[in-house]
Amino acid sequence: MIKDITKLESILTPEAILKLEGAAARHQTQSNIIFTIEAIGDHTLEIQTTQNETLSGKYATEATLVKRTQDLFKKILPDFKVAVTTQTHLPSPANVVNTLWIEKKMQEKGVRIKQIAFDTGVDRESISDWVTGKRSMSQIVKALFYFYLSK
């Protein structure tokens, strides 16, 4: 659950490592947060914390990721300074795309299905099925519509 946790084997017992990994596993399961041990020094620990895409669509702020990381590691290593770098998840702007969004943008821009098909090279039937909701859209299809209709 914690990448490069072997770097801590010289300063932690196997039991402490298991406890740390168990707590990290809960963060991964609940919030899709992953910890990576970047470096360990004289009473310092550098950790990168990354939050990947979540099913709930809820994401921690950078400050929250730092606090969660420090809380997690300070319980096991109270005498260590924990320096944290974060990678927060930025949802794709294409996530706003649904059939209503497409219809609205097509009306605003005066674009028809035939024109989208011509400009993108995607067959008219597929475009129509996505626009009407007859066919579900993959993330790639949503991105196509987003960038095409946002210009």
Summary of the structure (lengths in Angstrom):
residues: 151
radius of gyration: 22.7
end to end distance: 41.5
largest distance: 66.3
contacts: 394
relative contact order: 0.11
helix: 53%
strand: 17%
